[in-house]
Amino acid sequence: MSEFMRNVRLWFAPQEVREEGGTPDYRFSLANERTFLAWLRTALALIGGGFAVDQFLPDLPWGWRVGLALALLGAGVLCSLRAVNHWVRCERAMRRGEDLPVSRFPALLSLAVAVVAIAMVVVVLLRWEG
């Protein structure tokens, strides 16, 4: 079974994570959980932003409105899925005494949000000129 599929299975059976290695200091596990919750708050903000673009910018051309909304909604979905996967990976690494896993996801998410923000700036400027 691939490592990713094992992690996905552990999303729904977190008690199995306890079977690996030793129990880390609870402060580290709680910090891992706080990080997970921060990622979920970020995902909710992105999803809320996607709905806001769609609902509160009716004068925006349809293609722009839908494109920006879908970009934000998609980023929110990816962020929420990444949150749980990262939580499992970190918890397993702490129990095994391994280095915490690294990820390119924060950089990719930052770039995606920056691209959406730049597109929204362009839309706002074009609307002011029109």
N, C-alpha and C positions, 0 to 999 in steps of 0.2 A: 504494500500500500504506500502511495507517495506521501511525503511529509505533509504536503498541503491537505490532502484528503484526511490524513490522521488529525490534523489541526481542526478541520471542519467538523469531524466527528466529535472532537472534544468541545466544540462550541456548545453542544447539547448534552454533554456528559462531563461537566467540569470536575465532578468528584473523582474521575479517573486521572486527572492531573495530579492528585495527591499520591497516586501510586508510584510516581516517578521521583527518584532521589529523596532528599531530606526536606524537612520543613524549613523554609527560609525565615529570617526574622520577619515578624508580622508587619513591621513598619514598611518593609519593601513590598510585601503583597498588597498592603493598603495603598501605597503610593502607585503601584501598578493599576489598581482599581480606580484611583482618582484620575490617572492618565486616560484610562478607558472612558470614564465619564466625561472628561474634557473633549475627547474625540467625538463622543455622542452629541455633546452640546454644539460642537462645530458642525456636525452633520445636520442637526436640527436647524441651525441658523442658515445653512446653505439651502435646505429644503424650503424653509420659510421665505428666503430671498427669491427662490424660483417661483413660488406661488405669488409673492408680492409683485414680481415683474409681470406675471401673466394677468393678475387681477387689477392692478392699480395703474397700469400703463396702457389703457385701451387705445390711446391715440398713436401709439407706436406702430409702425408698419408690422403686419402679421408675421412676416419672416423673422424680423429682428426680435419681436416679442417672444415668439415660440423658441427661437434659437437660444436666446439668453436664458429663458426659463428652463429649457431642457438641459442646458449646460450646468446651471446651478443645481437642478434636481439630480442630475447624474452624478455630480461631484458629491452631493449629500449621500446618495446611495452608496457610492464607493467608499466614502469616509466612514459610514456606519459599519460596513462589512469589514473594512480594514481595522477598525477599532477592536472588534472582537477577536480577529485573527492575531493582532498584535498582542492583545492581552494574554491569549493562550501561549503564544510563542515566548513571551517574557516570563510568564509564570513557570513554564517548563524549564527554561534556561536557568532561572534562579534556583529551582529545586535540584537541578543537576550540577550546580556550581559552575556553569558556563558563562561566557560573556553574553551580555544581552544582544539580541539580534538587531542588526542595522537595517534600515529601510530607505528607499528612495521616495517612498510615498509622500512624505511631507514636502519635499521639493517639487514633486509633480503636482500636488494639490495647490501649492503656492503659485506655481506657474499657471495652472488652470484658472484660479481665482484672479490672478493678474490679467490674464487675457480677457476674461469676462468683464473685469473692471474697465479695461481700456476700451473694449467695445461699447460699454455703457457710456463712457466719457464721449466717445465719437457720436453716439446717438444723441446725447444731450446737446452737444455742440451743433450738430446738424439741425436739430429741432429749434434751437435758438436762432439760427441763421434763417430758417424757413419761416 
